[in-house]
Amino acid sequence: MVNQALKKRALHRAKIIQGQLEGLVKGIDAQQYCTKLLQLSLSIQRSLKSLDALLLENHLKTHVRDQMMRKESADRATQELIDIYTLSNK
């Protein structure tokens, strides 16, 4: 299940990231100045963090909420969140 408003925002953000990445690839190919490429790369990283936040918000509002209501899947939901937290801090 997906929150449709969050889905719309996430798709919009992903398309922006796609365009940013295409711009970075073109910039690398055109041998643009290094700091310009770094600025583009850092911008993409910030956009990805924004997308991560939307995806996490959807997961918490839909899947985690439903899993916590069912005792048999509460441990699974907890482990998924621990795994994501661990991965985000590597």
QUIWOUR-V833594 format. One line per field, one symbol per residue. phi: phi as a letter, one per 40 degrees, with the letter a starting at -180 (. if undefined). A space follows every 50 residues. Layout:
# QUIWOUR-V833594
phi = ???
This chain:
# QUIWOUR-V833594
phi = .bcccccccccccccccdccccccccccccfcddcccccccccccccccc cdccccdccccbccdccccbdcbccccccdccccccccbc
